[in-house]
Amino acid sequence: MKGEVHHLMTLDDLKTGEKGRVLKIKAQGPFKKRLLEMGFITGAEVEVIKYAPLKDPVEYLVKGYHVSLRHEEAEQIDVDPLG
């Protein structure tokens, strides 16, 4: 809807089984480049596959690949949650 304000979320806010669309990478330098190379590009759909037993890292599915990120890394990616 027009004028609707979306609550800004990071990839780290999503729970197992939830999906989001990448809006922005807040990381800088080599880590940002690494995220982009792994498929975390603007508009990409990301799904949370599972949390590790100690809750870190978290496994994600992006562009057909399984990628694990730590919480502090996932916090660097803004997402729009997908219903």
Secondary structure, DSSP 8 states (H G I E B T S, - for coil): -TT-----EEGGG--TT-EEEEEEE---HHHHHHHHHTT--TT-EEEEEEE-TTS-SEEEEETTEEEEE-HHHHTTEEEEEE-
